[in-house]
């Protein structure tokens, strides 16, 4: 049987079979105890006991190999997965028949070696019948192990396949969610860059380098599920510079993250999404400055901003917080926390130790 684990089959050959042979000898000794055998044991002494034990172990090993051979042969023409009931019936019948033949051959050799032709039918049956019954039980035991292991492996294969499909689906969903960036951000940056080229070429070059940093980060991490907070903060620094070229001093982004927390992880672009949402959904002008604070509390990242919502939000893709919530559901049992009170909008992101 190809699917039968080598370790289990080896264990049965080198340990299970001898052990069963010893048990068989002990049980048979008491089952066939009869005054008619006293002469036999007196005549041959310890050699009779030794031979009985050897033949019991040899019979057990032969019967075990027969079970393996029958199982391997039937696997090629009559697999368990096709018709399990008929496979069980066929294998049990063949194994029991072969077992009886082996028991008979062992008994013949037994009689021949010790020249016990004078034994009557009663004495022979005292050995043959119990031994045949034990042989049949061993055959069914070995077949049961084959069947049990086969269906256990089928269950393992099914579980593995389900897990692989789940993982593939998870990666596909994360990739879709990660790619849901606001396309209008690109157009706004080009408009800003176009103005800077005419007004201040030096600033335009610096703006272009930061813009390159942002999109390089997006491209290099598009296949990643999570990134370290340190990496995300590096991207946010460049991203913030691009925003400040548009809003000037009316936009403030304050970051206070200890180095220890920066080693933890979060979904890629999750922090960028929160900053983007704050800018997109709040009024930013001379009368209303937007202050965004990014700080850490133990194993969580807190992003909060002054709450001054726009009456109408243009070009909204409406994926912001839902995007982040969906990604956390796919990556962890932890969930984000959203609060809106005291003129502050606050989102708490669990930091992942991956």
Secondary structure as UniProt FT lines:
FT   TURN            2..3
FT   HELIX           6..11
FT   HELIX           12..16
FT   HELIX           17..31
FT   HELIX           35..37
FT   HELIX           38..44
FT   HELIX           46..77
FT   TURN            80..82
FT   HELIX           84..113
FT   TURN            114..115
FT   TURN            117..118
FT   HELIX           121..178
FT   HELIX           184..199
FT   HELIX           201..220
FT   TURN            221..223
FT   STRAND          226..228
FT   HELIX           229..247
FT   HELIX           248..250
FT   STRAND          251..256
FT   HELIX           259..262
FT   STRAND          265..267
FT   TURN            268..269
FT   HELIX           270..281
FT   STRAND          290..297
FT   TURN            298..299
FT   STRAND          300..306
FT   TURN            314..315
FT   HELIX           320..331
FT   STRAND          337..341
FT   TURN            342..343
FT   STRAND          344..350
//
